[in-house]
Amino acid sequence: MKRGHVPVRTCRGCGVKAPQPELVRLVMRDGELIEDPLRRKTGRGVYICKTELCRTRLEKNKKLLQRCFRLKK
Ligand SMILES: [Zn+2]
């Protein structure tokens, strides 16, 4: 039954934990959140569910974004 190790990530929108492939990685570029489907972009990334709801929640939560990406004010 073992299928190998699948990393688990936490959605920053709703806090649910899910296997990494089920979440989408976002990175910050010039103040914009962009998707990183191949997970190859450098820099800090966050994971969220593949839903508009979680993406919107993250985008609206500036404090959370600052914490996730260590942005300066
Ligand atoms: Zn979520």
N, CA, C, O and the ligand as a Tripos MOL2 file, in Angstrom:
@<TRIPOS>MOLECULE
protein
  293   291    74     0     0
PROTEIN
NO_CHARGES

@<TRIPOS>ATOM
      1 N           0.8250   -1.2160    0.0000 N.3       1 MET1
      2 CA          0.0000    0.0000    0.0000 C.3       1 MET1
      3 C           0.8560    1.2610    0.0000 C.2       1 MET1
      4 O           0.3600    2.3530   -0.2790 O.2       1 MET1
      5 N           2.1170    1.1120    0.3070 N.am      2 LYS2
      6 CA          2.9690    2.3070    0.3500 C.3       2 LYS2
      7 C           3.2120    2.8610   -1.0550 C.2       2 LYS2
      8 O           3.4920    2.1210   -1.9980 O.2       2 LYS2
      9 N           3.1010    4.1510   -1.1580 N.am      3 ARG3
     10 CA          3.3060    4.7780   -2.4540 C.3       3 ARG3
     11 C           4.4700    5.7660   -2.4170 C.2       3 ARG3
     12 O           4.5930    6.6240   -3.2900 O.2       3 ARG3
     13 N           5.2970    5.6430   -1.4290 N.am      4 GLY4
     14 CA          6.4040    6.5780   -1.3300 C.3       4 GLY4
     15 C           6.0040    7.8330   -0.5870 C.2       4 GLY4
     16 O           4.8370    8.0370   -0.2510 O.2       4 GLY4
     17 N           6.9770    8.6500   -0.3420 N.am      5 HIS5
     18 CA          6.7340    9.8350    0.4530 C.3       5 HIS5
     19 C           6.1840   10.9730   -0.3950 C.2       5 HIS5
     20 O           6.7980   11.3890   -1.3780 O.2       5 HIS5
     21 N           5.0340   11.4610   -0.0030 N.am      6 VAL6
     22 CA          4.4650   12.6470   -0.6650 C.3       6 VAL6
     23 C           4.4900   13.7910    0.3250 C.2       6 VAL6
     24 O           3.8930   13.7000    1.3970 O.2       6 VAL6
     25 N           5.1660   14.8520   -0.0200 N.am      7 PRO7
     26 CA          5.2210   15.9750    0.9230 C.3       7 PRO7
     27 C           3.8510   16.5990    1.1350 C.2       7 PRO7
     28 O           3.0570   16.7220    0.2020 O.2       7 PRO7
     29 N           3.5930   16.9820    2.3440 N.am      8 VAL8
     30 CA          2.3230   17.6150    2.6800 C.3       8 VAL8
     31 C           2.5500   19.1010    2.8770 C.2       8 VAL8
     32 O           3.5040   19.5190    3.5340 O.2       8 VAL8
     33 N           1.6740   19.8760    2.3080 N.am      9 ARG9
     34 CA          1.7600   21.3250    2.4520 C.3       9 ARG9
     35 C           0.4560   21.8510    3.0360 C.2       9 ARG9
     36 O          -0.5910   21.2070    2.9640 O.2       9 ARG9
     37 N           0.5560   23.0350    3.6130 N.am     10 THR10
     38 CA         -0.6180   23.6550    4.2110 C.3      10 THR10
     39 C          -1.1040   24.7950    3.3370 C.2      10 THR10
     40 O          -0.3260   25.6660    2.9480 O.2      10 THR10
     41 N          -2.3840   24.7870    3.0310 N.am     11 CYS11
     42 CA         -2.9800   25.8830    2.2660 C.3      11 CYS11
     43 C          -2.9980   27.1350    3.1230 C.2      11 CYS11
     44 O          -3.4530   27.1120    4.2670 O.2      11 CYS11
     45 N          -2.5010   28.2300    2.5620 N.am     12 ARG12
     46 CA         -2.4660   29.4890    3.3180 C.3      12 ARG12
     47 C          -3.8040   30.2120    3.2750 C.2      12 ARG12
     48 O          -4.0030   31.2160    3.9590 O.2      12 ARG12
     49 N          -4.7020   29.6990    2.4780 N.am     13 GLY13
     50 CA         -6.0180   30.3370    2.4070 C.3      13 GLY13
     51 C          -6.9470   29.8170    3.4890 C.2      13 GLY13
     52 O          -7.6010   30.5890    4.1890 O.2      13 GLY13
     53 N          -6.9960   28.4940    3.6160 N.am     14 CYS14
     54 CA         -7.9560   27.9050    4.5570 C.3      14 CYS14
     55 C          -7.2940   27.0480    5.6220 C.2      14 CYS14
     56 O          -7.9590   26.6220    6.5660 O.2      14 CYS14
     57 N          -5.9960   26.7850    5.4910 N.am     15 GLY15
     58 CA         -5.2880   26.0640    6.5380 C.3      15 GLY15
     59 C          -5.3480   24.5470    6.4340 C.2      15 GLY15
     60 O          -4.8280   23.8420    7.2990 O.2      15 GLY15
     61 N          -5.9770   24.0470    5.3870 N.am     16 VAL16
     62 CA         -6.0820   22.6000    5.2410 C.3      16 VAL16
     63 C          -4.7190   22.0440    4.8190 C.2      16 VAL16
     64 O          -3.9590   22.6910    4.1000 O.2      16 VAL16
     65 N          -4.4390   20.8360    5.2850 N.am     17 LYS17
     66 CA         -3.2060   20.1790    4.8710 C.3      17 LYS17
     67 C          -3.5280   19.2150    3.7400 C.2      17 LYS17
     68 O          -4.5060   18.4700    3.8050 O.2      17 LYS17
     69 N          -2.7020   19.2330    2.7090 N.am     18 ALA18
     70 CA         -2.9600   18.3680    1.5600 C.3      18 ALA18
     71 C          -1.6340   17.9740    0.9310 C.2      18 ALA18
     72 O          -0.6390   18.6860    1.0660 O.2      18 ALA18
     73 N          -1.6230   16.8330    0.2410 N.am     19 PRO19
     74 CA         -0.4080   16.4540   -0.4770 C.3      19 PRO19
     75 C          -0.0120   17.5450   -1.4670 C.2      19 PRO19
     76 O          -0.8600   18.1440   -2.1280 O.2      19 PRO19
     77 N           1.2680   17.7830   -1.5540 N.am     20 GLN20
     78 CA          1.7660   18.8820   -2.3830 C.3      20 GLN20
     79 C           1.1680   18.9410   -3.7990 C.2      20 GLN20
     80 O           0.8350   20.0290   -4.2660 O.2      20 GLN20
     81 N           1.0220   17.7980   -4.4940 N.am     21 PRO21
     82 CA          0.4860   17.8770   -5.8600 C.3      21 PRO21
     83 C          -0.9380   18.4020   -5.9340 C.2      21 PRO21
     84 O          -1.3830   18.8340   -6.9970 O.2      21 PRO21
     85 N          -1.6590   18.3720   -4.8170 N.am     22 GLU22
     86 CA         -3.0410   18.8350   -4.8380 C.3      22 GLU22
     87 C          -3.1550   20.3240   -4.5660 C.2      22 GLU22
     88 O          -4.2370   20.9040   -4.6490 O.2      22 GLU22
     89 N          -2.0430   20.9240   -4.2460 N.am     23 LEU23
     90 CA         -2.0490   22.3660   -4.0110 C.3      23 LEU23
     91 C          -1.2750   23.0560   -5.1260 C.2      23 LEU23
     92 O          -0.5140   22.4230   -5.8580 O.2      23 LEU23
     93 N          -1.4780   24.3480   -5.2410 N.am     24 VAL24
     94 CA         -0.7450   25.1040   -6.2470 C.3      24 VAL24
     95 C           0.2510   26.0180   -5.5470 C.2      24 VAL24
     96 O          -0.0630   26.6300   -4.5260 O.2      24 VAL24
     97 N           1.4330   26.1010   -6.0960 N.am     25 ARG25
     98 CA          2.4650   26.9380   -5.4940 C.3      25 ARG25
     99 C           2.4000   28.3380   -6.0930 C.2      25 ARG25
    100 O           2.2640   28.5050   -7.3050 O.2      25 ARG25
    101 N           2.4990   29.3220   -5.2350 N.am     26 LEU26
    102 CA          2.5180   30.7100   -5.6860 C.3      26 LEU26
    103 C           3.8070   31.3610   -5.2140 C.2      26 LEU26
    104 O           4.2760   31.1240   -4.1010 O.2      26 LEU26
    105 N           4.3560   32.1730   -6.0730 N.am     27 VAL27
    106 CA          5.5190   32.9570   -5.6720 C.3      27 VAL27
    107 C           5.2090   34.4260   -5.9370 C.2      27 VAL27
    108 O           4.2990   34.7620   -6.6950 O.2      27 VAL27
    109 N           5.9800   35.2800   -5.3010 N.am     28 MET28
    110 CA          5.7750   36.7190   -5.4340 C.3      28 MET28
    111 C           6.7740   37.2970   -6.4190 C.2      28 MET28
    112 O           7.9830   37.1060   -6.2840 O.2      28 MET28
    113 N           6.2550   38.0060   -7.4100 N.am     29 ARG29
    114 CA          7.1240   38.6830   -8.3630 C.3      29 ARG29
    115 C           6.6330   40.1130   -8.5480 C.2      29 ARG29
    116 O           5.5230   40.3450   -9.0280 O.2      29 ARG29
    117 N           7.4610   41.0500   -8.1670 N.am     30 ASP30
    118 CA          7.0990   42.4630   -8.3170 C.3      30 ASP30
    119 C           5.7420   42.7730   -7.6940 C.2      30 ASP30
    120 O           4.9390   43.5180   -8.2560 O.2      30 ASP30
    121 N           5.5040   42.1920   -6.5340 N.am     31 GLY31
    122 CA          4.2740   42.4860   -5.8250 C.3      31 GLY31
    123 C           3.0600   41.7360   -6.3250 C.2      31 GLY31
    124 O           1.9520   41.9500   -5.8320 O.2      31 GLY31
    125 N           3.2540   40.8530   -7.3050 N.am     32 GLU32
    126 CA          2.1300   40.0860   -7.8330 C.3      32 GLU32
    127 C           2.3090   38.6140   -7.4910 C.2      32 GLU32
    128 O           3.4160   38.0790   -7.5330 O.2      32 GLU32
    129 N           1.2080   37.9810   -7.1560 N.am     33 LEU33
    130 CA          1.2530   36.5400   -6.9320 C.3      33 LEU33
    131 C           1.1420   35.8340   -8.2750 C.2      33 LEU33
    132 O           0.2060   36.0740   -9.0380 O.2      33 LEU33
    133 N           2.0850   34.9800   -8.5540 N.am     34 ILE34
    134 CA          1.9930   34.2160   -9.7910 C.3      34 ILE34
    135 C           2.1140   32.7350   -9.4840 C.2      34 ILE34
    136 O           2.7710   32.3260   -8.5260 O.2      34 ILE34
    137 N           1.4630   31.9470  -10.3210 N.am     35 GLU35
    138 CA          1.4910   30.5080  -10.1130 C.3      35 GLU35
    139 C           2.8070   29.9200  -10.5960 C.2      35 GLU35
    140 O           3.4400   30.4140  -11.5290 O.2      35 GLU35
    141 N           3.1830   28.8650   -9.9320 N.am     36 ASP36
    142 CA          4.4270   28.1880  -10.2740 C.3      36 ASP36
    143 C           4.1230   26.6940  -10.4330 C.2      36 ASP36
    144 O           4.4580   25.8840   -9.5690 O.2      36 ASP36
    145 N           3.4830   26.3480  -11.5500 N.am     37 PRO37
    146 CA          2.9850   24.9720  -11.7130 C.3      37 PRO37
    147 C           4.0900   23.9260  -11.6760 C.2      37 PRO37
    148 O           3.8620   22.7930  -11.2530 O.2      37 PRO37
    149 N           5.2710   24.2980  -12.1120 N.am     38 LEU38
    150 CA          6.3650   23.3240  -12.1450 C.3      38 LEU38
    151 C           7.2270   23.3760  -10.8910 C.2      38 LEU38
    152 O           8.1550   22.5850  -10.7270 O.2      38 LEU38
    153 N           6.9060   24.3230  -10.0060 N.am     39 ARG39
    154 CA          7.6460   24.4850   -8.7450 C.3      39 ARG39
    155 C           9.1440   24.6750   -8.9860 C.2      39 ARG39
    156 O           9.9850   24.1190   -8.2810 O.2      39 ARG39
    157 N           9.4400   25.4670   -9.9900 N.am     40 ARG40
    158 CA         10.8540   25.6700  -10.3110 C.3      40 ARG40
    159 C          11.3120   27.0930  -10.0720 C.2      40 ARG40
    160 O          12.5040   27.3900  -10.1420 O.2      40 ARG40
    161 N          10.3680   27.9680   -9.7920 N.am     41 LYS41
    162 CA         10.7790   29.3530   -9.5820 C.3      41 LYS41
    163 C          11.4920   29.4790   -8.2380 C.2      41 LYS41
    164 O          11.1780   28.7850   -7.2710 O.2      41 LYS41
    165 N          12.4390   30.3680   -8.2160 N.am     42 THR42
    166 CA         13.1920   30.5540   -6.9860 C.3      42 THR42
    167 C          12.4340   31.4720   -6.0390 C.2      42 THR42
    168 O          11.4500   32.1120   -6.4100 O.2      42 THR42
    169 N          12.9120   31.5140   -4.8370 N.am     43 GLY43
    170 CA         12.3040   32.4040   -3.8600 C.3      43 GLY43
    171 C          11.2720   31.6800   -3.0280 C.2      43 GLY43
    172 O          10.9640   30.5090   -3.2470 O.2      43 GLY43
    173 N          10.7580   32.4040   -2.0840 N.am     44 ARG44
    174 CA          9.7880   31.8040   -1.1780 C.3      44 ARG44
    175 C           8.4730   31.5800   -1.9050 C.2      44 ARG44
    176 O           8.0230   32.4190   -2.6850 O.2      44 ARG44
    177 N           7.8770   30.4490   -1.6370 N.am     45 GLY45
    178 CA          6.5820   30.1600   -2.2260 C.3      45 GLY45
    179 C           5.5800   29.7950   -1.1540 C.2      45 GLY45
    180 O           5.9460   29.3900   -0.0510 O.2      45 GLY45
    181 N           4.3340   29.9390   -1.4850 N.am     46 VAL46
    182 CA          3.2890   29.4760   -0.5880 C.3      46 VAL46
    183 C           2.3950   28.5330   -1.3730 C.2      46 VAL46
    184 O           2.3320   28.5820   -2.6010 O.2      46 VAL46
    185 N           1.7170   27.6880   -0.6470 N.am     47 TYR47
    186 CA          0.8100   26.7440   -1.2830 C.3      47 TYR47
    187 C          -0.6150   27.0650   -0.9010 C.2      47 TYR47
    188 O          -0.9110   27.4000    0.2460 O.2      47 TYR47
    189 N          -1.5020   26.9560   -1.8910 N.am     48 ILE48
    190 CA         -2.9270   27.1200   -1.6230 C.3      48 ILE48
    191 C          -3.6920   26.0720   -2.4210 C.2      48 ILE48
    192 O          -3.1690   25.4760   -3.3630 O.2      48 ILE48
    193 N          -4.9570   25.8590   -2.0150 N.am     49 CYS49
    194 CA         -5.8380   24.9710   -2.7720 C.3      49 CYS49
    195 C          -6.0310   25.5340   -4.1730 C.2      49 CYS49
    196 O          -5.8390   26.7250   -4.4150 O.2      49 CYS49
    197 N          -6.4060   24.6690   -5.0730 N.am     50 LYS50
    198 CA         -6.6510   25.1210   -6.4520 C.3      50 LYS50
    199 C          -8.0520   25.6900   -6.5740 C.2      50 LYS50
    200 O          -8.8370   25.2680   -7.4230 O.2      50 LYS50
    201 N          -8.3490   26.6370   -5.7290 N.am     51 THR51
    202 CA         -9.6760   27.2530   -5.7850 C.3      51 THR51
    203 C          -9.5240   28.7630   -5.7480 C.2      51 THR51
    204 O          -8.5860   29.3010   -5.1590 O.2      51 THR51
    205 N         -10.4650   29.4270   -6.3890 N.am     52 GLU52
    206 CA        -10.4720   30.8830   -6.3710 C.3      52 GLU52
    207 C         -10.6130   31.4050   -4.9510 C.2      52 GLU52
    208 O         -10.0400   32.4320   -4.5870 O.2      52 GLU52
    209 N         -11.3940   30.6720   -4.1520 N.am     53 LEU53
    210 CA        -11.6660   31.1250   -2.7970 C.3      53 LEU53
    211 C         -10.3780   31.2700   -1.9860 C.2      53 LEU53
    212 O         -10.1440   32.2980   -1.3500 O.2      53 LEU53
    213 N          -9.5570   30.2350   -2.0180 N.am     54 CYS54
    214 CA         -8.3400   30.2940   -1.2160 C.3      54 CYS54
    215 C          -7.3610   31.3130   -1.7820 C.2      54 CYS54
    216 O          -6.6510   31.9850   -1.0350 O.2      54 CYS54
    217 N          -7.3290   31.4200   -3.0840 N.am     55 ARG55
    218 CA         -6.4400   32.4010   -3.6970 C.3      55 ARG55
    219 C          -6.8570   33.8150   -3.3130 C.2      55 ARG55
    220 O          -6.0240   34.6540   -2.9690 O.2      55 ARG55
    221 N          -8.1530   34.0590   -3.3780 N.am     56 THR56
    222 CA         -8.6640   35.3760   -3.0150 C.3      56 THR56
    223 C          -8.3970   35.6830   -1.5500 C.2      56 THR56
    224 O          -8.0150   36.7960   -1.1890 O.2      56 THR56
    225 N          -8.6070   34.6740   -0.7170 N.am     57 ARG57
    226 CA         -8.3440   34.8690    0.7110 C.3      57 ARG57
    227 C          -6.8950   35.2790    0.9510 C.2      57 ARG57
    228 O          -6.6110   36.1900    1.7280 O.2      57 ARG57
    229 N          -5.9980   34.5960    0.2780 N.am     58 LEU58
    230 CA         -4.5800   34.8910    0.4530 C.3      58 LEU58
    231 C          -4.2560   36.2890   -0.0590 C.2      58 LEU58
    232 O          -3.5480   37.0540    0.5950 O.2      58 LEU58
    233 N          -4.7830   36.6110   -1.2370 N.am     59 GLU59
    234 CA         -4.4800   37.9110   -1.8340 C.3      59 GLU59
    235 C          -4.9930   39.0570   -0.9810 C.2      59 GLU59
    236 O          -4.3990   40.1350   -0.9420 O.2      59 GLU59
    237 N          -6.1120   38.8110   -0.2940 N.am     60 LYS60
    238 CA         -6.7030   39.8860    0.5070 C.3      60 LYS60
    239 C          -6.0510   40.0180    1.8700 C.2      60 LYS60
    240 O          -6.2050   41.0350    2.5470 O.2      60 LYS60
    241 N          -5.3280   38.9910    2.2680 N.am     61 ASN61
    242 CA         -4.7390   38.9940    3.6000 C.3      61 ASN61
    243 C          -3.3000   39.5140    3.5440 C.2      61 ASN61
    244 O          -2.3410   38.7440    3.4940 O.2      61 ASN61
    245 N          -3.1840   40.8290    3.5530 N.am     62 LYS62
    246 CA         -1.8640   41.4410    3.3690 C.3      62 LYS62
    247 C          -0.8890   41.0700    4.4760 C.2      62 LYS62
    248 O           0.3040   40.8810    4.2390 O.2      62 LYS62
    249 N          -1.4140   40.9700    5.6770 N.am     63 LYS63
    250 CA         -0.5260   40.6130    6.7880 C.3      63 LYS63
    251 C           0.0440   39.2200    6.6020 C.2      63 LYS63
    252 O           1.2220   38.9630    6.8500 O.2      63 LYS63
    253 N          -0.8290   38.3320    6.1590 N.am     64 LEU64
    254 CA         -0.3850   36.9640    5.9180 C.3      64 LEU64
    255 C           0.6480   36.9400    4.7890 C.2      64 LEU64
    256 O           1.6520   36.2320    4.8660 O.2      64 LEU64
    257 N           0.3880   37.7140    3.7580 N.am     65 LEU65
    258 CA          1.3310   37.7720    2.6410 C.3      65 LEU65
    259 C           2.6850   38.2760    3.1010 C.2      65 LEU65
    260 O           3.7260   37.7430    2.7140 O.2      65 LEU65
    261 N           2.6600   39.2970    3.9240 N.am     66 GLN66
    262 CA          3.9230   39.8430    4.4120 C.3      66 GLN66
    263 C           4.6820   38.8050    5.2140 C.2      66 GLN66
    264 O           5.9070   38.7110    5.1440 O.2      66 GLN66
    265 N           3.9280   38.0270    5.9790 N.am     67 ARG67
    266 CA          4.5750   37.0040    6.7860 C.3      67 ARG67
    267 C           5.1090   35.8800    5.8920 C.2      67 ARG67
    268 O           6.2220   35.3930    6.0890 O.2      67 ARG67
    269 N           4.3130   35.4850    4.9240 N.am     68 CYS68
    270 CA          4.7180   34.3900    4.0430 C.3      68 CYS68
    271 C           5.9560   34.7550    3.2470 C.2      68 CYS68
    272 O           6.8670   33.9430    3.0820 O.2      68 CYS68
    273 N           5.9820   35.9760    2.7590 N.am     69 PHE69
    274 CA          7.0640   36.3590    1.8610 C.3      69 PHE69
    275 C           8.0850   37.2790    2.5040 C.2      69 PHE69
    276 O           9.0090   37.7630    1.8510 O.2      69 PHE69
    277 N           7.9040   37.5080    3.7860 N.am     70 ARG70
    278 CA          8.8190   38.3820    4.5180 C.3      70 ARG70
    279 C           8.9980   39.7260    3.8190 C.2      70 ARG70
    280 O          10.1110   40.2240    3.6420 O.2      70 ARG70
    281 N           7.8860   40.2770    3.4380 N.am     71 LEU71
    282 CA          7.9440   41.5700    2.7560 C.3      71 LEU71
    283 C           8.1910   42.6650    3.7740 C.2      71 LEU71
    284 O           7.7990   42.5650    4.9370 O.2      71 LEU71
    285 N           8.8420   43.6960    3.3120 N.am     72 LYS72
    286 CA          9.0090   44.8640    4.1630 C.3      72 LYS72
    287 C           7.8880   45.8210    3.8760 C.2      72 LYS72
    288 O           7.3730   45.8740    2.7600 O.2      72 LYS72
    289 N           7.5120   46.5730    4.8710 N.am     73 LYS73
    290 CA          6.4070   47.5070    4.6820 C.3      73 LYS73
    291 C           6.8050   48.6600    3.7920 C.2      73 LYS73
    292 O           5.9910   49.5440    3.5260 O.2      73 LYS73
    293 ZN         -7.4370   26.1800    0.9450 Zn       74 ZN74
@<TRIPOS>BOND
     1     1     2 1
     2     2     3 1
     3     3     4 2
     4     3     5 am
     5     5     6 1
     6     6     7 1
     7     7     8 2
     8     7     9 am
     9     9    10 1
    10    10    11 1
    11    11    12 2
    12    11    13 am
    13    13    14 1
    14    14    15 1
    15    15    16 2
    16    15    17 am
    17    17    18 1
    18    18    19 1
    19    19    20 2
    20    19    21 am
    21    21    22 1
    22    22    23 1
    23    23    24 2
    24    23    25 am
    25    25    26 1
    26    26    27 1
    27    27    28 2
    28    27    29 am
    29    29    30 1
    30    30    31 1
    31    31    32 2
    32    31    33 am
    33    33    34 1
    34    34    35 1
    35    35    36 2
    36    35    37 am
    37    37    38 1
    38    38    39 1
    39    39    40 2
    40    39    41 am
    41    41    42 1
    42    42    43 1
    43    43    44 2
    44    43    45 am
    45    45    46 1
    46    46    47 1
    47    47    48 2
    48    47    49 am
    49    49    50 1
    50    50    51 1
    51    51    52 2
    52    51    53 am
    53    53    54 1
    54    54    55 1
    55    55    56 2
    56    55    57 am
    57    57    58 1
    58    58    59 1
    59    59    60 2
    60    59    61 am
    61    61    62 1
    62    62    63 1
    63    63    64 2
    64    63    65 am
    65    65    66 1
    66    66    67 1
    67    67    68 2
    68    67    69 am
    69    69    70 1
    70    70    71 1
    71    71    72 2
    72    71    73 am
    73    73    74 1
    74    74    75 1
    75    75    76 2
    76    75    77 am
    77    77    78 1
    78    78    79 1
    79    79    80 2
    80    79    81 am
    81    81    82 1
    82    82    83 1
    83    83    84 2
    84    83    85 am
    85    85    86 1
    86    86    87 1
    87    87    88 2
    88    87    89 am
    89    89    90 1
    90    90    91 1
    91    91    92 2
    92    91    93 am
    93    93    94 1
    94    94    95 1
    95    95    96 2
    96    95    97 am
    97    97    98 1
    98    98    99 1
    99    99   100 2
   100    99   101 am
   101   101   102 1
   102   102   103 1
   103   103   104 2
   104   103   105 am
   105   105   106 1
   106   106   107 1
   107   107   108 2
   108   107   109 am
   109   109   110 1
   110   110   111 1
   111   111   112 2
   112   111   113 am
   113   113   114 1
   114   114   115 1
   115   115   116 2
   116   115   117 am
   117   117   118 1
   118   118   119 1
   119   119   120 2
   120   119   121 am
   121   121   122 1
   122   122   123 1
   123   123   124 2
   124   123   125 am
   125   125   126 1
   126   126   127 1
   127   127   128 2
   128   127   129 am
   129   129   130 1
   130   130   131 1
   131   131   132 2
   132   131   133 am
   133   133   134 1
   134   134   135 1
   135   135   136 2
   136   135   137 am
   137   137   138 1
   138   138   139 1
   139   139   140 2
   140   139   141 am
   141   141   142 1
   142   142   143 1
   143   143   144 2
   144   143   145 am
   145   145   146 1
   146   146   147 1
   147   147   148 2
   148   147   149 am
   149   149   150 1
   150   150   151 1
   151   151   152 2
   152   151   153 am
   153   153   154 1
   154   154   155 1
   155   155   156 2
   156   155   157 am
   157   157   158 1
   158   158   159 1
   159   159   160 2
   160   159   161 am
   161   161   162 1
   162   162   163 1
   163   163   164 2
   164   163   165 am
   165   165   166 1
   166   166   167 1
   167   167   168 2
   168   167   169 am
   169   169   170 1
   170   170   171 1
   171   171   172 2
   172   171   173 am
   173   173   174 1
   174   174   175 1
   175   175   176 2
   176   175   177 am
   177   177   178 1
   178   178   179 1
   179   179   180 2
   180   179   181 am
   181   181   182 1
   182   182   183 1
   183   183   184 2
   184   183   185 am
   185   185   186 1
   186   186   187 1
   187   187   188 2
   188   187   189 am
   189   189   190 1
   190   190   191 1
   191   191   192 2
   192   191   193 am
   193   193   194 1
   194   194   195 1
   195   195   196 2
   196   195   197 am
   197   197   198 1
   198   198   199 1
   199   199   200 2
   200   199   201 am
   201   201   202 1
   202   202   203 1
   203   203   204 2
   204   203   205 am
   205   205   206 1
   206   206   207 1
   207   207   208 2
   208   207   209 am
   209   209   210 1
   210   210   211 1
   211   211   212 2
   212   211   213 am
   213   213   214 1
   214   214   215 1
   215   215   216 2
   216   215   217 am
   217   217   218 1
   218   218   219 1
   219   219   220 2
   220   219   221 am
   221   221   222 1
   222   222   223 1
   223   223   224 2
   224   223   225 am
   225   225   226 1
   226   226   227 1
   227   227   228 2
   228   227   229 am
   229   229   230 1
   230   230   231 1
   231   231   232 2
   232   231   233 am
   233   233   234 1
   234   234   235 1
   235   235   236 2
   236   235   237 am
   237   237   238 1
   238   238   239 1
   239   239   240 2
   240   239   241 am
   241   241   242 1
   242   242   243 1
   243   243   244 2
   244   243   245 am
   245   245   246 1
   246   246   247 1
   247   247   248 2
   248   247   249 am
   249   249   250 1
   250   250   251 1
   251   251   252 2
   252   251   253 am
   253   253   254 1
   254   254   255 1
   255   255   256 2
   256   255   257 am
   257   257   258 1
   258   258   259 1
   259   259   260 2
   260   259   261 am
   261   261   262 1
   262   262   263 1
   263   263   264 2
   264   263   265 am
   265   265   266 1
   266   266   267 1
   267   267   268 2
   268   267   269 am
   269   269   270 1
   270   270   271 1
   271   271   272 2
   272   271   273 am
   273   273   274 1
   274   274   275 1
   275   275   276 2
   276   275   277 am
   277   277   278 1
   278   278   279 1
   279   279   280 2
   280   279   281 am
   281   281   282 1
   282   282   283 1
   283   283   284 2
   284   283   285 am
   285   285   286 1
   286   286   287 1
   287   287   288 2
   288   287   289 am
   289   289   290 1
   290   290   291 1
   291   291   292 2
@<TRIPOS>SUBSTRUCTURE
     1 MET1         2 RESIDUE 1 A MET
     2 LYS2         6 RESIDUE 1 A LYS
     3 ARG3        10 RESIDUE 1 A ARG
     4 GLY4        14 RESIDUE 1 A GLY
     5 HIS5        18 RESIDUE 1 A HIS
     6 VAL6        22 RESIDUE 1 A VAL
     7 PRO7        26 RESIDUE 1 A PRO
     8 VAL8        30 RESIDUE 1 A VAL
     9 ARG9        34 RESIDUE 1 A ARG
    10 THR10       38 RESIDUE 1 A THR
    11 CYS11       42 RESIDUE 1 A CYS
    12 ARG12       46 RESIDUE 1 A ARG
    13 GLY13       50 RESIDUE 1 A GLY
    14 CYS14       54 RESIDUE 1 A CYS
    15 GLY15       58 RESIDUE 1 A GLY
    16 VAL16       62 RESIDUE 1 A VAL
    17 LYS17       66 RESIDUE 1 A LYS
    18 ALA18       70 RESIDUE 1 A ALA
    19 PRO19       74 RESIDUE 1 A PRO
    20 GLN20       78 RESIDUE 1 A GLN
    21 PRO21       82 RESIDUE 1 A PRO
    22 GLU22       86 RESIDUE 1 A GLU
    23 LEU23       90 RESIDUE 1 A LEU
    24 VAL24       94 RESIDUE 1 A VAL
    25 ARG25       98 RESIDUE 1 A ARG
    26 LEU26      102 RESIDUE 1 A LEU
    27 VAL27      106 RESIDUE 1 A VAL
    28 MET28      110 RESIDUE 1 A MET
    29 ARG29      114 RESIDUE 1 A ARG
    30 ASP30      118 RESIDUE 1 A ASP
    31 GLY31      122 RESIDUE 1 A GLY
    32 GLU32      126 RESIDUE 1 A GLU
    33 LEU33      130 RESIDUE 1 A LEU
    34 ILE34      134 RESIDUE 1 A ILE
    35 GLU35      138 RESIDUE 1 A GLU
    36 ASP36      142 RESIDUE 1 A ASP
    37 PRO37      146 RESIDUE 1 A PRO
    38 LEU38      150 RESIDUE 1 A LEU
    39 ARG39      154 RESIDUE 1 A ARG
    40 ARG40      158 RESIDUE 1 A ARG
    41 LYS41      162 RESIDUE 1 A LYS
    42 THR42      166 RESIDUE 1 A THR
    43 GLY43      170 RESIDUE 1 A GLY
    44 ARG44      174 RESIDUE 1 A ARG
    45 GLY45      178 RESIDUE 1 A GLY
    46 VAL46      182 RESIDUE 1 A VAL
    47 TYR47      186 RESIDUE 1 A TYR
    48 ILE48      190 RESIDUE 1 A ILE
    49 CYS49      194 RESIDUE 1 A CYS
    50 LYS50      198 RESIDUE 1 A LYS
    51 THR51      202 RESIDUE 1 A THR
    52 GLU52      206 RESIDUE 1 A GLU
    53 LEU53      210 RESIDUE 1 A LEU
    54 CYS54      214 RESIDUE 1 A CYS
    55 ARG55      218 RESIDUE 1 A ARG
    56 THR56      222 RESIDUE 1 A THR
    57 ARG57      226 RESIDUE 1 A ARG
    58 LEU58      230 RESIDUE 1 A LEU
    59 GLU59      234 RESIDUE 1 A GLU
    60 LYS60      238 RESIDUE 1 A LYS
    61 ASN61      242 RESIDUE 1 A ASN
    62 LYS62      246 RESIDUE 1 A LYS
    63 LYS63      250 RESIDUE 1 A LYS
    64 LEU64      254 RESIDUE 1 A LEU
    65 LEU65      258 RESIDUE 1 A LEU
    66 GLN66      262 RESIDUE 1 A GLN
    67 ARG67      266 RESIDUE 1 A ARG
    68 CYS68      270 RESIDUE 1 A CYS
    69 PHE69      274 RESIDUE 1 A PHE
    70 ARG70      278 RESIDUE 1 A ARG
    71 LEU71      282 RESIDUE 1 A LEU
    72 LYS72      286 RESIDUE 1 A LYS
    73 LYS73      290 RESIDUE 1 A LYS
    74 ZN74       293 GROUP 0 **** ****
